[in-house]
Amino acid sequence: MFRPKSTIEQWRIFQAVVEFGGYTQAAEALCKSQSSLNHAVAKLQQSLGVALLEVRGRKAVLTPAGQLFLQRSRQLLTQMEELEGLAQNLERQWEPQINLYLSALQPRERLYRAMARFAPRSRGCRINLFERIHCHFSAMQPGDLMMTEHLPGDQSGLPLDEVLLIPVCAPTHPLAERADNLSVNDLANHTELALHPPIHRAVDWGHSDTAWTVTHYTEALTLIGQGLGYGWLPHHLIQPELELGSLHQLHPVEGSERRLYTYLLTPDPSKLGPAAELLLRLLRSEYPH
């Protein structure tokens, strides 16, 4: 088993000497004697067999090796601080991780803003982000959060976003030649690229029996872009392709838009830990209603 030749305190003193510009200043800042600092750095260099500092006049100057070790030692102390902070957080019931289940339909902009605000206050708590075509409420644990378009009948959730689905195909696809007033039969004569499991099923939107199924929007977008068929895709995800003209919007007679709404859910708000409560508050502030 590895046994370190140096101590955290030696590295802390080494950093202080560098940051405060000398042993005298560092001793005052750390409330230690100058001789104790000299001894600690000398022992550190001796144990490593590498010169980290050299004294020029009254100032301690880093050697080239010292520059490298300074950067690494800062990382070490940061990790030590986070490790001990995590122990304190666990003692205070601050959870080490949060599971956030996310519908593939969910727009991300406001979520990412909330996560960016959460990060500096996370105290070492990490977020596990799981994207799903279907987010099943029954599979959640008490401390989990979920952003989904499926709102169970016996549950309430915070309304988030309206998601607009539109039918599209490649400009070279036959449907693009007469994109307006397309009948059901017109669409049935061509391959639909559909998600599996189908999100539409929740609101009785059926797919043709000949539909090809994929498990991610990237696959659907790629296949549609190659002219293999048409599909209903979220407008916010394909807006760049529509503006560039690499996708063509269709207008069926029965309607050229389908709308869904997403919600923020948690199985039991009373069982959320303090980190999850903080993230929940930040998410709520991004979605004022």
Backbone as a ProteinNet text record, in pm:
[ID]
protein_1_A
[PRIMARY]
MFRPKSTIEQWRIFQAVVEFGGYTQAAEALCKSQSSLNHAVAKLQQSLGVALLEVRGRKAVLTPAGQLFLQRSRQLLTQMEELEGLAQNLERQWEPQINLYLSALQPRERLYRAMARFAPRSRGCRINLFERIHCHFSAMQPGDLMMTEHLPGDQSGLPLDEVLLIPVCAPTHPLAERADNLSVNDLANHTELALHPPIHRAVDWGHSDTAWTVTHYTEALTLIGQGLGYGWLPHHLIQPELELGSLHQLHPVEGSERRLYTYLLTPDPSKLGPAAELLLRLLRSEYPH
[TERTIARY]
84.5	0	88.6	46	123.3	121.4	239.6	250.7	312.5	239.2	291.1	410.7	502.3	620	595.6	486.8	454	319.1	289.5	162.4	85	-45.2	-129.9	-83.3	-42.2	1.2	126.6	219.7	339.7	303.5	210	169.3	94.9	19.1	-50.1	49.2	153.4	256.1	332.3	366	435.5	355.1	226.4	140.8	136.9	129.7	123	249.3	365.2	491.7	492.4	440.6	436.6	335.2	215.2	107.1	132.7	200.1	225.1	363.2	440.8	565.8	686.1	677.7	794.9	755.3	855.6	831.3	776.5	828.3	784.6	636.4	595.8	455.4	363.8	408.3	327.4	313.1	419.8	414.2	311.5	306.9	208.2	66.1	47.6	-85.5	-135.3	-44.3	-82	-71.5	-23.9	-4.2	90.3	198.8	301.3	435.9	534	668.3	733.3	822.3	891	977.3	1037.5	1124.3	1045.3	920.8	839	804.6	783.3	755.1	879.1	996.2	1120.7	1143.4	1119	1139.5	1043.5	916.3	816.7	850.9	889.2	921	1050.2	1149.8	1275.7	1253.3	1169.9	1142.2	1064.6	973	897.1	990.4	1082	1175.8	1269	1310.6	1399.8	1331	1206.1	1133.8	1105.2	1084.6	1058.1	1186	1294.3	1419.5	1416.3	1332.5	1315.1	1313.8	1387.2	1386	1262.3	1182	1058.8	1074.3	1153.5	1172.5	1321	1354.2	1487.5	1473	1552.5	1542.1	1634.7	1577	1652.8	1630.9	1734.3	1719	1624	1513.3	1413.6	1289.8	1298.7	1182.2	1205.1	1105.1	1110.1	1053.8	1134	1096.5	1080.1	975.8	951	1056.8	1098.4	1180.6	1087	1139.1	1051.8	972.1	1038.1	965.6	859.9	895.1	800.1	673.1	684.6	566.5	469.4	524.6	441.1	377.1	457.7	406.8	305.7	320.2	225.1	85.7	79.3	-49.4	-113.1	-33	-86.7	-127.7	-50.2	-83.2	-212.1	-237.7	-363.9	-482.1	-467	-571.4	-593.1	-482.1	-490.3	-566.9	-534.1	-602	-749.2	-778	-918.2	-996.5	-936.6	-1002.1	-1019.3	-920.5	-931.3	-1043.9	-1053.1	-1159.5	-1296.6	-1309.2	-1436.3	-1469.3	-1366.4	-1387.5	-1438.6	-1373.8	-1417.3	-1550.8	-1572	-1700.7	-1814	-1786.6	-1887.9	-1926.3	-1827.5	-1855.8	-1945.8	-1917.4	-2000.9	-2142.3	-2151.7	-2283.8	-2366.4	-2301.4	-2372.4	-2419.6	-2337.1	-2375.7	-2498.9	-2511.7	-2626.9	-2741.1	-2736.1	-2838.6	-2840.9	-2729.7	-2719.8	-2682.2	-2770.8	-2752.6	-2633.6	-2565.3	-2448.6	-2484.8	-2610.1	-2648.4	-2799	-2838	-2979.3	-3001.5	-3104	-3143.2	-3250.8	-3222.3	-3317.7	-3349.8	-3475.1	-3519.4	-3582.1	-3540.9	-3572.4	-3629.8	-3747.7	-3807.2	-3723.2	-3712.2	-3639.1	-3704.8	-3833.2	-3904.5	-3871.5	-3824.5	-3812.5	-3711	-3752.7	-3655	-3555.7	-3431	-3323.7	-3279.3	-3307.1	-3243.4	-3261.8	-3385.4	-3409.7	-3358.6	-3362.8	-3304.6	-3156.1	-3084.2	-2939.9	-2907.7	-2991.9	-2969.6	-2981.3	-3083.3	-3101.1	-2984.2	-2934.4	-2821	-2695.2	-2676.7	-2560.3	-2566.9	-2686.4	-2701.9	-2685.7	-2719.3	-2707.8	-2562.5	-2481.4	-2345.8	-2261	-2251.5	-2165	-2219.1	-2343.7	-2403.9	-2429.1	-2374.2	-2407.7	-2341.3	-2232.4	-2160.2	-2117.9	-2076.9	-2031.6	-2141.4	-2267.2	-2378.2	-2376.3	-2381.7	-2380	-2519.8	-2543	-2670.3	-2651.1	-2733.1	-2737	-2855.3	-2825.6	-2929	-2957.5	-3081	-3120	-3224.8	-3188.9	-3286.8	-3363.1	-3494.3	-3581.2	-3682.4	-3718.3	-3832.9	-3959.1	-3972.4	-4080.9	-4020.8	-4066.3	-4027.9	-4143.1	-4118.3	-4224.2	-4222.3	-4331	-4340.9	-4326.3	-4376.6	-4375.3	-4234.6	-4137.6	-4000.6	-3917.2	-3973.5	-3897	-3881.5	-3768.1	-3744.5	-3788.1	-3806.5	-3861.7	-3786.6	-3654.6	-3578.8	-3553.5	-3616.7	-3592	-3678.6	-3631.8	-3709.2	-3729.5	-3836.7	-3866.9	-3929	-3885.5	-3944.9	-4000.6	-4132.7	-4195.9	-4326.2	-4368	-4498.1	-4608.6	-4573.3	-4672.2	-4708	-4825.9	-4871.1	-4972.8	-4934.2	-5029.8	-5157.1	-5269.5	-5398.2	-5412.1	-5339.6	-5352.1	-5240.3	-5164.3	-5051.7	-5067.2	-5009	-5000.8	-4854.6	-4829.6	-4692	-4682.3	-4562.7	-4538.8	-4536.4	-4626	-4621.8	-4490.1	-4430.9	-4302	-4315.3	-4308.7	-4303.2	-4412.7	-4455.1	-4538.3	-4445.3	-4464.1	-4379.4	-4462.2	-4412.1	-4480.6	-4413.8	-4492.6	-4444.6	-4499	-4411.4	-4454.5	-4404	-4477.4	-4432.8	-4332.6	-4223.2	-4118.4	-4064.3	-4000.5	-3930.3	-3812.1	-3730.2	-3618.7	-3671.7	-3605.1	-3650.6	-3656.3	-3577.9	-3574.6	-3680.2	-3751.7	-3852.2	-3975.2	-4042.9	-4161.6	-4271	-4285.7	-4388.7	-4363	-4237.6	-4203.2	-4256.6	-4284.1	-4331.4	-4472.9	-4553.4	-4689.3	-4712.1	-4639.8	-4636.7	-4767.8	-4853.1	-4976.9	-5094.2	-5191.8	-5317.2	-5295.8	-5201.9	-5175.9	-5283.5	-5336.5	-5438.6	-5373.3	-5456.9	-5406.9	-5347.3	-5412.2	-5361	-5227.4	-5211.3	-5083.5	-4969.8	-4993.3	-4890.4	-4872.5	-4982.9	-4976.4	-4894.6	-4879.6	-4802.5	-4652.2	-4612	-4469	-4430.6	-4306	-4256.2	-4251.1	-4306.4	-4294.9	-4179.3	-4096.9	-3989.7	-4042.1	-4068.4	-4135.2	-4048.5	-4068.9	-3997.5	-4060.4	-3974.2	-4022	-3954.4	-4032	-4178.1	-4240.9	-4358.9	-4416.7	-4469.1	-4419.2	-4470	-4615.6	-4651.4	-4785.9	-4893.8	-4859.3	-4960	-5033.1	-4965.6	-5026.6	-5147.6	-5153.9	-5265.7	-5333.6	-5327.6	-5397.3	-5352.3	-5223.9	-5169.6	-5108.1	-5172.7	-5122.7	-5016.9	-4943	-4846.7	-4895.3	-4848	-4885.2	-4821.8	-4883.1	-4831.8	-4695.2	-4660.7	-4532.7	-4423.9	-4451.9	-4355.3	-4226.6	-4115	-3986.3	-3972	-3921	-3909	-3762.7	-3734.2	-3600.3	-3615.5	-3507.1	-3514.6	-3453.7	-3419.9	-3364.5	-3393.3	-3409.1	-3438.1	-3325.2	-3202.7	-3090.3	-3103.5	-3143.3	-3161.8	-3276.2	-3387.8	-3501.9	-3463.6	-3394.4	-3354.3	-3260.9	-3166.9	-3070.7	-3140	-3226.7	-3294.7	-3389.9	-3461	-3550.5	-3467.8	-3355.9	-3269.8	-3213.2	-3200	-3150.1	-3260.4	-3382.4	-3491.3	-3559	-3541.5	-3599.7	-3745.1	-3795.4	-3933.7	-3962.7	-4078.2	-4117.4	-4137.5	-4150.6	-4175.3	-4219.1	-4278.7	-4320.5	-4209.5	-4149.3	-4036.1	-4060.9	-3998.2	-4015.6	-3957.5	-4037.8	-3994.3	-3867.9	-3856.4	-3740.8	-3610.3	-3619.4	-3498.7	-3456.6	-3549.5	-3518	-3525.7	-3540.8	-3550.7	-3430.6	-3306.3	-3192.1	-3202.5	-3247.4	-3260.5	-3370.1	-3477.8	-3584.8	-3536.7	-3460.9	-3410.8	-3309	-3229.4	-3129.4	-3191.4	-3313.6	-3378.4	-3343.7	-3274.8	-3240.4	-3356	-3460.3	-3585.5	-3700.3	-3805.6	-3920.8	-4044.6	-4120.1	-4239.2	-4356.6	-4431	-4549.5	-4675.6	-4786.1	-4910.9	-5027.2	-5045.3	-5157.3	-5291.7	-5392.5	-5527.6	-5578.4	-5544.6	-5594.9	-5518.9	-5426.8	-5354.5	-5204.7	-5134.8	-4989.9	-4915.2	-4988	-4923.6	-4983.2	-4897.9	-4940.2	-4871.5	-4947.1	-4891.9	-4895.4	-4786.6	-4775.9	-4726.6	-4746.2	-4698.4	-4614.5	-4508.9	-4422.5	-4441.6	-4410.7	-4433.6	-4313.5	-4295.1	-4193.5	-4261.9	-4215.9	-4278.4	-4176.2	-4224.1	-4145.9	-4242.9	-4203.1	-4297.6	-4353.6	-4267.9	-4312.2	-4227.7	-4278.2	-4198.2	-4146.9	-4217.1	-4175.1	-4051.7	-4016.6	-3901.6	-3779	-3785.8	-3669.4	-3562.8	-3435.9	-3325.7	-3301.2	-3213.5	-3189.5	-3131.3	-3046.4	-2990.5	-3100.3	-3185.7	-3295.3	-3394	-3417.7	-3505.9	-3448.6	-3316.4	-3251.9	-3267.5	-3239.6	-3254.3	-3398.7	-3492.4	-3634	-3672	-3621.6	-3650.5	-3592.6	-3472.7	-3410.1	-3487.3	-3536.3	-3616.6	-3747.8	-3810.6	-3936.2	-3917.2	-3803	-3777.7	-3759.3	-3719.6	-3705.4	-3838.9	-3940.4	-4071	-4180.8	-4178.1	-4280.1	-4416	-4518.6	-4653.8	-4751.7
-119.6	0	125.3	222.1	346.1	423.1	473.4	557.6	690.7	800.1	929.2	975.5	1042.7	1099.2	1241.7	1300.3	1438.2	1442.6	1558.7	1577.2	1693.1	1693.4	1802.8	1935.5	1935.2	2058.3	2114.2	2025.5	2072.7	2140.6	2083.1	2142.9	2274.6	2282.4	2406.9	2518.3	2484.4	2583	2624.5	2526.6	2556.8	2656.3	2632.8	2724.8	2863.2	2868.1	2996.9	3078.6	3013.8	3084	3147.5	3072.2	3123.5	3237.9	3216	3312.7	3443.6	3435.9	3557.2	3617.4	3553.7	3612.1	3591	3502.5	3476.1	3411.2	3365.6	3295	3388.4	3511.2	3604.3	3636.3	3670.1	3704.9	3584.5	3466.8	3346	3310.7	3329.1	3299.7	3388	3514.6	3605.1	3563.7	3525.3	3487.9	3359.2	3264.3	3135	3132.5	3243.4	3251	3140.8	3123.3	3026.2	3096.7	3030.2	3087.4	3067.1	3158.9	3147.6	3023	2987.6	2869.5	2741.8	2735.1	2615.6	2603.1	2716.3	2713.3	2671.2	2726.1	2686.6	2537.1	2486.6	2343.9	2258.5	2299.3	2221	2213.4	2326.9	2327.7	2252.2	2267.7	2196.1	2045.1	2001.4	1858.2	1806.8	1889.6	1852	1831.7	1925.1	1914.1	1795	1771.6	1659	1526.4	1513.2	1387.1	1360.4	1467.3	1450.6	1436.7	1492.9	1494	1593.8	1696.5	1797.8	1935.7	2030.7	2168.2	2239.3	2290.9	2360	2511.2	2559.6	2703	2735.1	2853.1	2905.5	3049.7	3085.2	3217.3	3314	3422.1	3528.9	3655.9	3693.2	3806	3767.8	3841.3	3810.5	3742.2	3705.2	3649.3	3504.2	3418.5	3279.3	3268.5	3212.7	3205.1	3059.1	3031.1	2895	2851	2726.5	2664.7	2614.2	2574.1	2516.3	2396.8	2311.8	2198.2	2248	2355.7	2411	2461	2515.9	2561.5	2446.2	2332.2	2214.6	2162.7	2152.9	2100.1	2194.4	2324	2419.4	2395.3	2377.6	2354.5	2225.4	2118.9	1990.4	1995.6	2065.5	2071.2	2150	2250.5	2323.3	2232.6	2149	2052.6	1956.1	1914	1821	1882.9	2005.9	2070.4	2097.8	2130	2149	2019.6	1907.8	1778.5	1740.3	1771.7	1744.9	1826.4	1952.9	2038.6	1984.3	1940.2	1885.1	1755	1672.7	1544.3	1566.4	1655.3	1682.1	1755.2	1841.2	1908.8	1811.6	1708.6	1607.2	1533.3	1502.1	1433.7	1519.2	1648.9	1738.8	1747.3	1749.4	1758.2	1633.4	1515.2	1390.9	1387.2	1439.7	1444.1	1531.3	1634.8	1724.7	1678.4	1556.7	1498.3	1560.8	1626.7	1681.9	1567.4	1531.8	1411.6	1422.5	1311.1	1313.8	1319.2	1285.9	1286.7	1304.9	1355	1372.1	1306.2	1222.8	1164	1251.4	1299.8	1383	1312.8	1267	1198	1300.2	1294.2	1400.7	1342.6	1387.6	1346.5	1397.1	1316.2	1357.9	1479.9	1501.5	1616.8	1747.4	1740.4	1858.6	1959.3	2084.5	2188.9	2206.8	2238.8	2234.3	2370	2478.9	2606.9	2646.7	2644.4	2689.4	2587.9	2459.1	2356.6	2380.7	2406.6	2428.5	2553.4	2654.9	2774.5	2740.8	2661.7	2622.3	2537.8	2448.5	2364.1	2448.4	2549.7	2637.8	2715.7	2752.5	2822.1	2726.3	2601.1	2500.8	2461.7	2453.8	2399.7	2464.9	2599.6	2657.5	2641.9	2597.2	2578.8	2431.8	2341.9	2200.1	2127.4	2182.7	2120.7	1977.8	1953.3	1820.5	1727.8	1769.7	1687	1686.8	1569.4	1560.9	1530.1	1570.6	1544.1	1431.1	1328.6	1222	1250.2	1285.8	1325.6	1207.7	1157.8	1042.6	1084.9	1082.5	1114	988.7	1001.7	889.4	932.6	841.1	864.3	866.5	768.6	765.3	774.6	867.7	875.2	818.3	707.5	641	685.5	746.6	798.7	687.3	569.6	458.9	410.6	441	393	488.5	602.7	702	663.1	704.6	690.9	819.9	817.3	934.2	1064.4	1062.1	1185.7	1227.1	1159.5	1187.6	1302.7	1362.4	1463	1415.6	1461.8	1419.4	1533.6	1549	1645.5	1564.5	1557.9	1465.7	1521.7	1469.6	1506.7	1414.8	1312.1	1216.9	1253.4	1306.8	1346	1243.1	1160.8	1061.3	1127.8	1056.6	1114.8	1153.7	1085.2	1113.1	1203.6	1264.2	1347.6	1489	1583.9	1720.9	1753.5	1841.7	1877.5	2023.5	2076.8	2215	2222.1	2298.7	2311.1	2374	2317.9	2366	2428.2	2346.5	2398.4	2337.6	2416	2364.1	2318.5	2194.7	2137.8	2121.9	2179.7	2175.5	2070.7	1970.9	1869.1	1901.4	1896	1924.4	1813.5	1784.9	1683.3	1742.1	1671.4	1720.9	1607.4	1646.8	1552.1	1625.7	1554.1	1617	1691.2	1797.4	1870.3	1782.5	1674.4	1585.4	1476	1466	1360.8	1393.9	1293	1317.9	1399.4	1384.2	1459.9	1610	1649.5	1792	1861.8	1786.8	1846.4	1900.4	1837.6	1887.5	1883.2	1970.9	1968.9	2014.2	2087	2138.9	2046.4	2046.7	1973	1824.2	1767	1623.9	1544.1	1443.4	1358.6	1247.1	1175.2	1060.2	957.5	936.3	839.4	884.3	1014	1065.1	1026.6	1044.7	1010.8	859.9	785.1	639.9	574.5	640.2	583.5	600.4	664.1	686.2	640.4	612.8	561.4	672	641.8	733.8	688.1	782.5	755.1	795.2	696.9	722.9	678.1	744.3	707.2	584.7	505.4	388.8	386.4	375.7	367.2	499.2	493.6	615.3	711.7	832.6	936.6	967.1	959.4	997.6	911.2	788.7	696.4	753.9	839.6	895.4	982.8	1032.5	1118.6	1065.3	934.1	867.3	914.8	938.4	968.2	839.4	780.3	654	672	565.2	561.5	460.9	475.4	379.9	244.2	139.7	4.5	-16.3	65.4	48.6	141.3	207.1	302.3	232.1	297.5	253.8	319	245.6	300.3	315.1	422.1	448.7	488.5	484.8	511	645.1	729.7	860.5	958.8	1085.6	1188.3	1205.3	1184.2	1198.4	1101.6	978.2	879.2	918.3	961.8	1003.1	1119.6	1217.1	1334.9	1297.1	1208.3	1166.7	1093.4	998.7	920	1005.9	1096.6	1187.3	1277.8	1327.1	1414	1345	1211.9	1135.6	1097.7	1143.8	1120.4	986	916.1	783.4	785.7	902	909.2	1045.1	1052.2	1175.1	1141.6	1244.5	1219.9	1345.4	1324.6	1435.1	1460.7	1579.4	1612.5	1742.9	1759.3	1882.2	2003.7	2108.2	2226.7	2287.5	2289.3	2354.8	2280.2	2151	2073.8	2083.8	2113.8	2112.8	2251.2	2354.7	2490	2528.2	2494	2526.8	2461.3	2334.4	2265	2326.9	2371.2	2436.6	2568.4	2644.8	2772.5	2754.4	2647	2620.5	2558.6	2506.4	2441.8	2295.8	2237.1	2095.2	2005.8	2066.2	1996.8	2079.9	2011.9	2079	2045.3	2147.3	2123.5	2083.3	1982.7	1934.8	1992.4	1994.7	2051.6	1957.7	1853.4	1761	1829.3	1776.9	1831	1819.6	1710.9	1687.7	1766.1	1850.4	1932	1917.9	2029.9	2027.7	2054.2	2048.7	2068.4	1972.3	1925.4	1849.3	1910.6	1930.3	1999.6	1909.7	1915.4	1846.3	1945.5	1910.2	1994.3	1909.8	1968.8	1896.4	1949.6	1863.1	1894	1849.4	1915.9	1877.5	1800.1	1677.5	1589.8	1540.7	1506.7	1435	1347.1	1223.4	1132.6	1186.5	1245.7	1294.9	1415.4	1537.9	1657.7	1660.5	1596.8	1599.1	1514	1428.5	1340.1	1384.8	1503.2	1555	1599.1	1572.4	1621.1	1768.3	1831.4	1975.3	2011.8	1925.9	1955.3	1950.7	1848.4	1837.3	1951.8	1994.5	2108.6	2235.3	2252.1	2368.9	2364.8	2249.8	2238.5	2261.6	2209.7	2228.7	2376.6	2449.6	2593.3	2667.8	2630.2	2696	2667.3	2544.8	2510.3	2588.6	2598	2672.2	2819.3	2875.3	3017.1	3039.6	2935.5	2947.5	2933.2	2883.2	2860.5	2930.2	3062.4	3132.8	3120.6	3095.7	3083.6	3161.1
0	0	0	-80.7	-91.4	40.3	80.6	199.7	158.4	170.8	125.2	208.1	138.2	204.1	251.8	206.5	242.1	310.6	370.2	438.9	376	400.5	352.5	410.9	537.4	601.4	535.1	494.3	424.6	292.4	219.8	93.2	116.7	224.6	256.4	287.3	360.7	394.2	268.9	184.7	58.8	-24.4	-37.7	-113.5	-49.4	83.3	152.1	129.8	133.1	110.8	-28.5	-126.6	-263.6	-275.1	-221.9	-239.5	-165.9	-48.2	29.1	2.2	-85.3	-130.7	-42.7	56	140	270.5	343.7	469.3	577.1	583	686.9	673.1	551.4	527.2	550.3	504.7	522.6	669.7	747	890.4	959.8	920.9	979.2	940.9	815.8	768.8	834.4	857.3	914.5	1066.6	1124.4	1269.7	1318.5	1247.4	1281	1283.9	1343.2	1343.9	1207.7	1174.6	1046.3	1040.6	1153.5	1156	1128.3	1176.8	1152.3	1004.8	936.8	793.4	715.7	755.2	689.1	703	822.6	848	764.7	756.7	683.3	535.3	473.6	330.6	304.3	392.8	375.5	382.4	476.6	489.5	368.6	316.9	197.5	79.2	57.6	-54.3	-36.6	87.6	115.2	88.5	130.9	111.9	-35	-112.9	-256	-337.6	-286.4	-361.7	-474.9	-461.3	-565.8	-500.6	-559	-509.3	-560.8	-468.6	-506	-500.7	-404.6	-384.2	-372.4	-414.6	-388.1	-339.8	-239.8	-179.5	-250.8	-299	-363.2	-282.4	-208.6	-117.5	-6.2	4.9	107	48	-76	-144.1	-183.7	-162.3	-204.1	-345.3	-436.8	-578.2	-618.4	-695.4	-743.4	-843.1	-833	-936.5	-1046.1	-1162	-1265.2	-1213.2	-1134	-1075.3	-977	-903.6	-808	-874.3	-996	-1070	-1092.6	-1133.3	-1159.8	-1031.5	-925.7	-799.7	-735.4	-758.2	-702.2	-760.3	-891.6	-956.9	-907.4	-900.3	-855.8	-708.5	-626.2	-483.9	-460.9	-543.2	-532.3	-562.9	-662.6	-694.8	-578.4	-516.8	-404.1	-287.9	-252.7	-140.8	-170.8	-295.9	-334.3	-317.4	-359.7	-345.4	-198.4	-116.4	27	89.4	47.8	99.1	59.3	-66.6	-113.6	-41.4	-15.6	51.7	193.7	266.7	403.5	405.5	306.1	297.2	270.8	189.5	161.1	288	371.9	498.4	586.8	593.1	672.4	615.7	483.2	421.1	448.6	442.7	469.9	614.1	702.7	843.9	862.4	778.8	786.9	696.6	646.5	559.6	420.9	379.3	244.2	151.6	60.9	-18.2	-114.5	-141.8	-231.4	-378.2	-415.3	-556.5	-570.5	-687.6	-722.2	-857.8	-867.4	-994.9	-1058.6	-1178.7	-1252.4	-1383.8	-1397.2	-1518	-1612.5	-1737.7	-1832.8	-1960.7	-1997.3	-2123.9	-2240.9	-2343.9	-2464.2	-2528.9	-2500.6	-2555.4	-2484.5	-2361	-2276.9	-2331.1	-2357	-2391.2	-2277	-2311.7	-2212.6	-2158.7	-2227.3	-2195.7	-2049.4	-2000.8	-1863.6	-1762.4	-1797.4	-1710.4	-1691.2	-1799.7	-1790.6	-1708.4	-1717.6	-1636.1	-1487.3	-1453.3	-1313.4	-1264.5	-1349.5	-1311.3	-1291.4	-1375.9	-1362.1	-1230.8	-1187.9	-1060.2	-942.9	-964	-857.8	-832.2	-938.5	-929	-819.6	-811.7	-708	-566.3	-553.7	-420.6	-390.1	-473.2	-465.3	-348.7	-294.2	-182	-213.6	-334	-372.6	-420.3	-411.8	-461.1	-613.5	-672.8	-818.9	-870.9	-995.4	-1061.4	-1161.9	-1151.7	-1251.2	-1343.7	-1468.2	-1564.1	-1656.9	-1653.8	-1733.8	-1835.9	-1964.9	-2069.2	-2106.3	-2121.9	-2156.5	-2263	-2352.3	-2440.2	-2355.4	-2267.2	-2169.6	-2030.5	-1950.5	-1809.9	-1727.7	-1660.7	-1586.1	-1440.5	-1396.3	-1260.8	-1157.8	-1189.3	-1092.6	-1061.3	-1149.2	-1128.4	-1043.1	-1003.3	-929.2	-782.7	-726.1	-583.4	-513.6	-378.8	-309.4	-333.5	-349.2	-364.9	-507.9	-605.1	-746.2	-796.1	-907.2	-979.2	-1122.8	-1185.1	-1322	-1399.7	-1525.7	-1617.1	-1734.3	-1745	-1838.8	-1892.6	-2007.2	-2063	-2013.5	-1937	-1886.5	-1742.9	-1723	-1590.6	-1541.7	-1442.8	-1392.2	-1342.2	-1358.6	-1324	-1179.2	-1089.2	-946.2	-895.1	-987	-946.9	-1001.9	-931	-981.5	-1006	-1098.5	-1130.7	-1168.6	-1162.9	-1204.1	-1356.3	-1419.3	-1566.1	-1610.5	-1714.3	-1763.4	-1901.8	-2004.8	-2142	-2228.7	-2326.6	-2434.5	-2546.2	-2591.1	-2695.1	-2822	-2929.8	-3058.8	-3147.4	-3190.7	-3284.3	-3423.3	-3523.6	-3660.6	-3752.8	-3861.9	-3956.3	-4056.2	-4078.5	-4168.2	-4254.4	-4362.1	-4448.8	-4511.1	-4583.8	-4654.6	-4777.6	-4823.1	-4942.7	-5066.9	-5068.3	-5184.7	-5178.2	-5066.6	-5051.3	-5136.1	-5191.8	-5275	-5206.3	-5074.2	-5003.9	-5007.7	-5022.1	-5022.9	-5147.5	-5255.7	-5379.1	-5364.9	-5280.7	-5254.4	-5103.3	-5032.8	-4886.9	-4823.5	-4900.3	-4843.4	-4871.9	-4778.7	-4796.2	-4821.4	-4748	-4761.1	-4687.7	-4755	-4693.6	-4613.7	-4537.4	-4462.1	-4556.9	-4671.8	-4769.7	-4827.7	-4848.4	-4899.9	-4805.6	-4675.7	-4577.7	-4566.6	-4575.4	-4560.3	-4670.2	-4783	-4893.9	-4876.4	-4763.9	-4740.4	-4599.6	-4582.9	-4455	-4350.8	-4234.1	-4121.2	-4033	-3990.5	-3894.5	-3757.9	-3671.6	-3544.6	-3427.1	-3314.2	-3192.3	-3129	-3068.5	-2994.4	-2858.1	-2749.1	-2748.6	-2791.5	-2856.3	-2914.2	-2809.3	-2810.2	-2720.7	-2753.6	-2880.5	-2924.4	-2862.4	-2823.1	-2772.5	-2651.5	-2574.5	-2454.4	-2487.5	-2609.6	-2648.8	-2774.5	-2793.5	-2904.1	-3041.7	-3058.4	-3190.3	-3244.1	-3339.2	-3389.6	-3496.3	-3521.8	-3631.2	-3734.2	-3856.2	-3959.8	-3929.7	-3983.2	-3959.2	-4022	-4119	-4189.1	-4133.9	-4022.2	-3967.1	-3924.7	-3951.1	-3896.9	-3759.8	-3663.6	-3528.4	-3489.2	-3416.2	-3363.5	-3217.1	-3143.5	-2999.8	-2960.4	-3058.2	-3023.8	-3136.5	-3099.1	-3198.2	-3299.5	-3255.8	-3348.8	-3465.5	-3435.8	-3541.9	-3634.7	-3575.6	-3657.7	-3748.1	-3691.2	-3768.2	-3882.2	-3854.6	-3957.5	-4070.5	-4037.3	-4140.6	-4222.5	-4156.3	-4229.9	-4321	-4270.5	-4351.2	-4473.2	-4466.2	-4580.5	-4679.4	-4652.5	-4746.5	-4734.4	-4620.3	-4604.7	-4560.6	-4520.7	-4477.3	-4415.1	-4349.2	-4280.6	-4132.9	-4049	-3907.9	-3835.8	-3718.3	-3631.5	-3531.7	-3539.2	-3453.8	-3378.8	-3261.7	-3183.5	-3256.4	-3268.2	-3341.9	-3282.6	-3148.2	-3086.9	-3113.9	-3149.6	-3178.8	-3325.7	-3413.2	-3556.4	-3619.3	-3538.3	-3593.6	-3680.6	-3640.1	-3727.6	-3864.8	-3869.5	-3998	-4084.3	-4020.6	-4096.1	-4155.6	-4077.2	-4126	-4237.9	-4230.3	-4334.4	-4459.6	-4444.7	-4558.3	-4575.2	-4477.4	-4487.2	-4444	-4384.1	-4356.6	-4412.3	-4453.5	-4514.4	-4431.9	-4389.9	-4308.7	-4397.5	-4350.4	-4421.2	-4355.9	-4433.6	-4383.1	-4416.2	-4334.5	-4357.8	-4336.7	-4406	-4394	-4250.2	-4181.1	-4045.7	-3939.3	-3981	-3883.9	-3897.1	-3891.8	-3909	-3779.1	-3666.1	-3536.1	-3434.6	-3346.3	-3229.7	-3109.1	-3002.3	-2886.1	-2762.2	-2688.9	-2561.8	-2457	-2331.5	-2222	-2127.4	-2077.8	-1985.1	-1843.1	-1746.1	-1605.6	-1521.9	-1408.8	-1312.2	-1199.9	-1177.5	-1079.4	-977.7	-859.8	-759.4	-681.7	-646.3	-580.1	-449.6	-367	-236.5	-198	-216.7	-185.7	-42.7	49	189.2	214.3	118.8	136.2	56.8	-2.6	-73.4	25.8	-7.2	73.9	46.8	126.1	108.5	-27.6	-85.5	-217.5	-323.9	-318.3	-414.5	-397.6	-272.5	-249.3	-311	-299.5	-360.2	-511.5	-573.5	-718.4	-759.5	-682	-712.7	-707.8	-608.5	-599.9	-719.8	-760.7	-874.7	-1003.2	-1017.4	-1134.8	-1134.1	-1017.5	-1008.6	-1045	-1005.8	-1037.6	-1186.3	-1260.7	-1405	-1477.5	-1406.5	-1468.3	-1386	-1378.1	-1300.6	-1368.3	-1288.3	-1342.9	-1255.7
[MASK]
+++++++++++++++++++++++++++++++++++++++++++++++++++++++++++++++++++++++++++++++++++++++++++++++++++++++++++++++++++++++++++++++++++++++++++++++++++++++++++++++++++++++++++++++++++++++++++++++++++++++++++++++++++++++++++++++++++++++++++++++++++++++++++++++++++++++++++++++++++++++++++++++++

